[in-house]
Amino acid sequence: MKRLFFIGVTWLPVMVIMAQNFKSTEDYLRIHASASDPLYTTYAAAMARSQLYGDKAYKMDYYSDCRPVSYSSDNAGSMYCIWKVDQVVIPRIGAYFEKPVVCFSFPDMAIMEYSPFRGIQVKETFFVYSSTMAMVDMEVKNEDLIPHDLAVYPILDAGHDSLEIENFNETLDGYLTRRYESPYRLISNLKPESGYPTRLRDIFTCNVKTNTHGGYEGGAESFYNIIKTDFYSDKRTDSLNMRRNGFVSFVALQLKKRLKPGEKVTFRYIRGFTSQQDDPGKMIRTIDSVRNFLLKTYYEDNLILFSKIPRIHFQTQSEKLIYLGAFNLVRGCMYPPTGKTSYNFYVFSRNPLWGWGHGHQVLHESLSMMAYAYMDPKSAQGSQRVYMEQQREDGLIAYRHGPRGLQDYPHKNISTTSAPFFSWINLEIFETSRDRQFLEDSYVSGAKYVNWLIQNRDTDHDGTFEWGPYGIIENVRDWYNAVFQVSAERYLDVDKEDISDELECLDLTLMVIKEERSLSEMAKILGKEEESKHWQGLADKTSKLVNERMWDDSTGFYYSINKKDHTFQFMTRDLKRQEIIGFLALWAEAAPPDRAARLVQTLTDTTKFWRRYGIPTLSAQDPWYSPYVDYCCKWNGPVWLLWDYMVYDGLRTYKYHELASRLANKMIQCVSVQLSGNHNYWESYSPDNEALNCPPNYIWDAIIAKMMIEEQQK
């Protein structure tokens, strides 16, 4: 990535922003994204209009030549529009006269332009109004010198499942359908007993009078033959089948208009859904209220939302798209307060929606709040306050917190915590928000948490730390961990498989050091000089122990050690396996300068860690190393952006700025390749390859926005 130039963050009142900054913000956010550009294309309702259960977000496909522009929701089918101009059917993007170009992309809205037929210009706005309603707004203009007969067919397609037509509501002028939505997910299933509906009712309608309607079985590709009948057939008709009941694959509406030269027409099609147990009247009334409302207000809301982010001038549009997309990703994962939390919170992903990633926060995912704070510092602070309000009296911050409360997954009667990034995150958020009350509250909570860690994760009281007995999730690095995992395939039970509670663990020890250094800085800002010295003293003392016990001079690297004898051997296992956590000694400021230099030598070795798309979690020379991302949660090679960011941060701390920038470029290239090809962010990335099979649209990739902002500060 080229050098970035920081213009500034606008902190003016909303009315002043509207008067003075709308135009400049709009100009900055304007894009020109074609099919192969790295645009993130998943959209979810704004936080204020979102709900945890029965929530739908959508993936927009404006880039596949074999499909029309479409909007798909995980396990809930898709909606799209088929065009017919002067009896010529244009069923897919590949047949468009001018293919779509996205002009604006926000967390809940996308605006694009295209021409399905010569002379017919379309401005299409997709807007996710709420968790239960989305719409497509069309502005169609005839820019030709001759009139054109236009027919459009909005379609709700069940995809791999089916719809049961309940009826065609004449007053609504739309379909009511029923369907079953499976809670099954590849990674982790949803639990209907928790509140996820499976028996749903869809409402599909337009804001203008439809000409005809129909329901059809079979694939949507057969619709071409339905609306493009044989010219010489005596059964030729321009009407859809007017079906009013039964099981179908999709339902369609028909709108017709003869457009004169220069004439413009607008229409909107809307999809709402609700549980079959609920009265459909409420949803119908809501649809009636939004049929013709202006989208300008919601567009301006997005301009205000983005007015706060640093305006960086990039050398390429690709970098700009990655930057803006990262903010769309994190904002799109936010929900309002609900259940057992009085603060807004996030989920890992809203589309796709999967069980383990929905409903609770975990501290390592919360690193994304350090980027999000630039967009909405109050909301980022609220997310961190979820931990504070649910923190146990003894100081524990559990593995997960959120609307269902503290989730500590006790094992052997011992509660499970998370990788402790809490005070580091809070300090970074404060550096953006400058909210002193938040800093004070964070400091109190963070101090309690570190004291809990000292009491409960240093059970032999020797100054370095061990993960708890359920370390296989607590240490975050939970699959194919070359040090903690006993078998190559993890076929043993939890207690036999994971040994992270039997080691003095380098990663946890460095994390505690970073927490102590963060608390020291917080105390200093708050004028608590003695407390600042206390935390700094603890961090320095632990760093000294790390260098005495965990450094191996023969290999020039840091490793975890046996808890009992502090050797690099556990039974028959050699613990000297070079993992990314060795470089966290830079991030925690635990490495002396000479050892930092040796770490950098290992880092830049192309046969070990300096790979095409970033720093892998395990050295490429390790026998367990694999560059293939064929499942979630793997730590034997895949690149995880947050951990690469920590390496980047450590390099900058030790003044290796040029090398940090080279790493930043690798990370940007890593993300760019994926966004350009499939328009997703991903849980992890291959260091060497392009194909991925892991959870997409993972919130913590938003950290790349923070990295891009920091790049200009060198």
N, C-alpha and C positions, 0 to 999 in steps of 0.2 A: 504494500500500500504506500502511496506517495505521502509526502508531508501534508498534514491536515491543518487548516487554518481556522481558528476559533473566532467566531463573530461575537457570541455572547448569549446569555440566557435572559429572557425577558421576564421580569417579575412584577409587571405592572398590573393594576386592577383590571378586571375583565372589561369594563366599559372603555378604558383607555386602549386596551389591546384591540377591541373591536373598531375603535376610531382610527388608530394609528398603525396597527400592525397586521390587520387582516390581509392586506394586499401583499405585503412582503412575506408573510407566512404562507399564503396561498402560492405565491411564486416559488418559494423554496420547496414546497411539498409537491409541486407539479412534476409528474414523471412522464416518460414515454416508453412504456414497457411492452415489448412484443413477446412472442411466444418463447423465445430462447433467452430472455433476460432473467436475472435471478430475483424474481418477484415472489414473495411469500403470499399465498393466496387462500388462507384460511380465515374465516370471519365469524365473529360471535357477537352477541348482543352486548351493548354497553352495560357496565357494571350495575347501574341503577335499575336496569330493566332485565336483570338476569335472576335466575333461580337455580338452586343446586340440583333438584330432581325434575326430570322432564325437561331437560335443557337440550337444545339443538344448536350446534354450530355447523358451518358449511365450508366445504372445499370448492372453490371456484376453478373450473377448467375452461380457460380461454385459449388454450394452446394445442389441444389435440385435434389434428386434422380430421380424424374419423368420427368426431362427435360435434353436436352443436354446442354453443356456449352453455355450460351447465353448472348447477349448484347442487352438490351432493352432501348428505349428512350421514354420518356413520350409522350403519344398520337401519337407515330410515329412507332409503331411496334418494331420488334427485328430481329436480325440476329444470325445465329448459323450454326453448321455443323453437319451432320449426317455421321456416319462412316459405311463402309461395308468392311469386311476383309474375303477373301475367301468365298464370298457369304453369310457370316454371318453378319446380320445387327445389329449394336449397336446403338440404337436410343436415349439412355438416360444415364445419369451419373450413375444411379443405376446399369447398366449392365457393366460398365467399369471394366477392370481387376484391374487397380489401379486408384483410384479416384484423382481428381485434388488437387494439393498442390501449393499454390501461393508462389513464391520465392521472388518477388519484387512487390511493389505496390506504384505507384507515382500518382500525381494528374491527369495525362493524359495517364498513361500506367500501364498495369499489365502483369506480366510474370508468367506463371504457367507450371507445368509438370504433365503429367498423361499418362496412358497406356489404350487405349480403348480395347485392345486385347492382350493376352499374346504374348510378343515378339515385340510389336509395341509401341515404345516410342515417345511421342509427347512433344515438347516444343512450347507452344502457347503464342504469344505476342499480346495483344490487345492494340491498340494505337489510340487515338482520335487526328487526325492530325490537324483538324481545326473545327470551328463551323459547317461546312457543310460536313465534311468527316471523316470517321473512317475506320479502317482496322483491320483484324486479320491475323497475320503472323504465319505460321505453319512450323515447322521443324520436319520432321517425319523420324525416323530411325528404320530399321528392326534389332533388336538385337537378333533375333532367329537364329537357325541353318539351317532353311529351308526358301525358298522364300515364299512370300505372295502376293496375288493379292489384291491391295488396291483400293477402290473407296471411294471418299469423295464427299459430296453433300452440298456445301454452300447454305444457304437458307435466303431469305429476306421475312419475315412473317409480314403481315399487322396487325395481332392480331385481335382485335374486328372489324376492318374496312376492306376495300377491296382495291386492287390495280387494276388499269386499265393498261394493257400492251399497251404501245405506239408502241414499236417495239423491235425486237432483233437486235442490231446494230452489223453487222458482223465485221466492223473495230474495234470497241470497244470490240467485243466478250463479250457482256453483255447486260442486259435488261435496257431499259428505261421504266419507269412506271409513272403513275400519281395517285395522291390520294388527298383526302380532309382531312385536319387536323383540328379538332374542336378546337375553342378557349375556349370552356367551361372547367372550372376547379371546383372542389368541393368547394374550399375555396374562390377563387376570379378569375374571368375570365380574359383572355387576350383581348386586344382591337386591332382588325385588323387595325383600323384607325390609330393606333400609329405606325404601321410598322410590326406587326406580320403576316407573310404569312399564308394563309390557303389552297391555291391551290398549291400543290408542285409536283415536278418531282424527282423521285429517279433514280439513276444510280447504277446498281449492276453488278460487274464484278470481274474477277480474273487477276492475272499477268502472268498466263500461259494459254495455249490453252485449252479451254473446249472441252470435248468429245461430250456432248449433253446438252440440256437445256429444261426447261419446266415450265409451269404455271398451278396451280391447285386450285380448289375450295375445300371448306370443311376444317376441322381442320387439323393442321399439323401432328397429330397423324396418320392420314390416309396415310401419306407418306410411312410408313412401308410397307403397302400393295402394294404400287406402285412400290417400288424397290425390294420387296421380293415376286415375283410372284410364283404361283404354279409350281413346277418343272415339272409336267406332262402336264401343259397346252400348247396347241398348239399356244396360243397367248403370250407365254412367250417372253419377250424382255428385253434387257439390256439398252435400250434407254429411255430417258425421252420423253415427248410428243411433244417437239419442238414447243410449242404454241407461237404465235407471236402477238396475239391481244386478246382483251376481258377482262372482269373483273375476277379476281382470288383472292384467299386468300393469296397465296404465290407464289414466283418464286424460282426455284432451278437451280443450275449449277452442272454439273457432271465432275469430274476429275478422271482419272484412271491411275494407275501405278503398274507395277509388281516390287516389291522390292526384290532384292537378299539379302542374309545374309550380314549384315554389311553396306548395302547401305542406303544412306540418300537422302531425297528429300525435297525441300522447295517450298511452294506456299503461296500466299496471296490473300485473297478476300477483296473487297473494296466496301464500300457504300458511295455514295455522294448524295447530294440533292440540289435542287435549286428551286426557285419560277418558276411556269409555265410561268410567264411573262418574265423570263430571257431566253437568248439564251443558250441552253444546251451545245453549243460548248465550252464555257469557262470552264464549269465543266469537260467536257471530256478531254480538254487539261490539266487541273490540275491533273486529274486522271492519264493521261499518264506520267506526270512528277514524280509521286510518286509510280508508279507501282513497280519499282525495286530499289528505293533508300534505303540506309542503315539506319536502325533504331538506330545504335550505337550512332550517333551524338545526338539524342534526349534522349537516355538513359543517356549519359554522361551529358547532360544539367540538367537532374534531379539529378545526383550525385552532381553537382556543387550547385544546388539549395538547397539541403539538407545538404551540407557541413557546412552551417552556424549554424544549430540548435545545441543547447547543447546536447552532447552525454551522455545520462543518462544510467547507468547500472541498469537494473531492475531485480527483483527476478524472474519474470515470463515473458514468451513471451506475455501473454495477455496484461500486462501493456504496453509493448513496442508497440504492435499493436494499442492500444488506442492512445498512444502518437503520433506515426507516422500518424495514421488516422486523428487525429485532424488537423495536418498541411495539409494533402491532402484535407480535407474539406474546409478550409479557402482559400487555394490557388486556389482550383477548382471553387470558387465563384468570382474570379477576372476577370475584363474586362479592356481592354486598353481605353485610353481617347476617347471619342466620344461625339457628340452633344454639349451641353452647358458646358461641363467640359473639361479642358485641363489636367486633372490628371486621373490616373487609379482609378477605383471605383469597388464596389462589389454589388452583388445581394444576397438576402437571401438564394436562392437555384437555382441551374441550372438544376437539375433533381430530383424531379419533378419541372417543371416551372409553376409558378402561378402568377397571375396578381399583387397582392399587394406586393409580395416579389421580384418583378423583376423591375429593372431600377433605383431605388433610395436607397440611404443610410439613415439610421436613427441612432441617436447617441447610443441607447442601443445596436443595432446590432454591432456598431463600437467598442464595448468593445472587440470583437474578434481580433481587430488590436493589442491589447497588447500581444497576443500570436503570431500573424503573424509577428510581428516585429523581432522575433528571426530568422525567415526564410529569410525575405526580408525587412529590415528596410526602405529602400528607397520607396518601394511600399506601406508599411503601412503608411508612412508619406504622400505619395501622396493621399491616401484615405482620410486622415484628411484634406489635403489641398483643397479637394473638398468643404468642409464646408467654409474654409477661403475665397476662391475665390468667393463664392456665398453668403457670409454673407452680410446682408443688411447694409447700411450705419449707421443705428441707433444701430447696434450691434446684431440684431436678427439672430440667427441660427434657421431656420425653422424646421418644423417636418421632411421634407424630402429634400434631395439634390442629384443631379445626372445629368445624361445626358439630362433630360428634364428641368433642372433648379430648382430654389427654388420652393418648394411646401409648402405653409403656411396654406392652408385649412382655410381661415378666417371664423369665426363664430361670429355673432353679430358685424361684422366689426372689429374684433380683430384677429390678426394673431395667428396661433398655432405654438408653439415651440415643443421641444422634451425633454425627461428626460435629464437633463444637466450633462452629464459625460465627457464633452469635454476636459477640462483642465487636469482632472485625466488621461484620455487616453493619451493625448499628453505628459504628464510628464513620464508616464510609457514607452512610445515609446522612448523618449529621453534617459531614463536610459539604453536602449538597444543600440540605434543607436549612441548616444553621438554626434549628429549633432546639433551644437550650433545655426546655422542659423535657423533650424527648431524650436528649443526652443524659440528663439527670436520672430519669426513670430507667434508661438503658443501663446506666452504670450500676445502679443498685441491683437490678436483675442479673446483670452479667457477673457481678462480683459473687452473688449467691451461687450462680451456676458453676463458676470455676472452683469455688470452695467445695461444692458437691463433688466435682470431678476429682479434686485432690483427696477427698475422703473416700470416694467409692471406686476410683479407677487407678489408684495406686495402692493396691491392697497390701503390698509388702512394704510400703512406706520407704521406698528407696529413692524416690525423686523422679523416676521415669514411669511411664504409664502403660496399662494393659486395657484392652477392650473388655467389655463385660462378657458373660457366658453366652449371650445371644449375639456374639460378635459378627456372625455371618450376615446379619443385616445392619448391626450397629456401626460397623466400620465402613459401610457404604460400598466397599469393593467386594461384591458378593458373589461373583461367579468367575471361575478360572483365575483365582488369585494365587499366584505361584508360591507365595510364602504361607499364607494362612490356610489355604485349602489343601487337605491331605492327599486326596486322590485326584488324578487328572480329570476325571469325569464327575466328581462329586456324587458318588453313589452311596456313601455312608450316611448315617443319621447325623443330625446337627452336632451332637456332642463329640462324636468321633471324627467328624469331618473338619471342623474349624478349630484351629489352635490359637486364635488371636488372644484368648484370655490366658494363655500359658506363655506368652512372650512379653518382653518389654518392647512395645510397638513404636516404631519410629514415627509413623504418621500421626497417631494420637498425641505423642509427646510433643511433636512440632506444632500441632494444632493448639495445644494448651499454652505453649510458649507464645504463639501469635495472639491468643486471647489475653494473656497477661500483658503483652506489650500494648495491645489495644486498650485495655483497662488503664494502663499507666498513662497513655495519651489522653484518655477521657478524663481521668482524675486531674491531670495537669490543666486541661482546659477549664475544668470546673473549680480550679483554685485549691485543690486538695493535694498539696505538695507532698506531704508525708505519705499519703496513700499512693501517690504516683511513684514515689521511690520504692515503696513496698512491692508493687507489682513489677516494676522494672528489675528489682533485685531478684524476685522469684524467676523471672524470665531468664536473666543472666545466669542464675544458678543452674537452672534446668539445661540451658544451652551448654554450660560447661560439662554437665553430665553426658549430654548427647555426644560431645566431642571426645570425651574420655572413653565411652562405652560403645558407641554405635558407629564410629568411623573406622574403616579398614584402610590402612595406608597402602597396602599392597595393591589394592584395586582402585583406590582413590574415590571411595563412595561410602554413603551411609546406609546402614541396614538395621532391621529389627534384630533383637538378641534374645537368647533363652532367659526366661525369668529367673530361673534358679541359679545359674552360674555365670550369666552375662557373656556367654560365648556365642559365636555365630553358628552353633550347631544345636539342633533339637532332635534328640534320638539319632536317627540315621540321616536326618535332613540337613542339607547345607542351606543356611538362611541367607547366604550371600547371593541373592537373586536381584539383579538390578531392575528396580521399578521406578516409575515416575516420582514416587514419594521421596526418593533420595534428593531430588531437586527442591523439595519444599524447605530444605534447610536454608535456601536463599530467601524464600518467601517469609520464613519465620525469623530471618536475620540471626540464624544460629551458627552459620559457617564463618570461620576466620577467612580473611581475604585469600590466603594461599590455597585453602581447601576449596573456596569458591571457584578459583581458577581451574582446579583439577575437575570439579564438577562440570564446568563449562567445556572442558576438553571431551568429557564423556558425552555431554549433551550434543555436541556438534559432530560426533562420530556418525557418519551416514550408515555404518553397519550396525549401529545400536539404536539411537534415538532421533537422529536428524533425518526424518522421513519426508516424503513428498507433501503430505497433508497435515503435518504437525508432529507433536511428541507423543509416541505411543505409551500406553500404560506399562508396558514391559519391553525390555531390551529385545531387539530383533535377533540378538545372538542367543537368547534364552531358548532352551528346548521346548518350552510351553508357548512360545510366541506364535501368534496367528494374526494375520492382517485382515481376516475375514469377519465381517459383522453379520453373523447369521442368526442372532437372537439378541434379546436384551441383556444388559447388565454384565457384559464381559470385560474382564480386566487383564487379559493376556495379549493385548496388542491394540485394541481400538483406541481412537483419540476421543477424549472427553473434553469439550471446550473449556469447561470451568477449571479443570485441573491444568490444562495448558495455559489458561489465563494466570493461574497462580505461579507457574514457571515464568511467564512473561513479567508478572509483577516483581518476582524475585530478581530477575535480570536487571530490571530498571533500578531496583533498590541498590544493587551492587554496581550501578553505572555501566552496565553492558547495554547501552541504548541501541547501538547499531544492530546487535544480535537480537535484542527484543523486537526491533522492527522487522527483522527477517522472519522471526517466529510469527509475528502478527500477520505478515503477508501469507505465510503458509495457512494460517487459520482462516483468513479471508478467502483464499483460494479453495480451501476445503469446503466452506459453506457455499461459495459461489457455484461450484460444480453441481452441488445438489439442488440448489434453488433454481438453477438454469434448466436442469433436467426434469425435476419432479415437483419443484416449487414448495418443498417442505424443509423445515429444520428437522434435525434428528437427535435422538438421545445420544448417540455416539457415532463416530465416523471411522472409516478405514484409513489407516495411515498410508496405505499403498494403492488402494483400489477405489472404484466408484460405486459399485453395487452394495446396497445396504438392506438388511432385514432386521430392523429393530424399531421400537416405538417412534413414530414421527411427531413433529411439532411439540417438542419437549421444552418446557418453559426456560430451563437454565441456559439455553443457547443465547438468550437475550444478553448475556454477559459480553458478547462481542461488541455491542454498542458502547459499553464502558471502555473496552480496550481501544476502540477507534477514537473515542474522545481523548483518551490519555496519550494516544500517539502524537497528537499535536503539541503536547507539553514538553517534549524532549528538547 
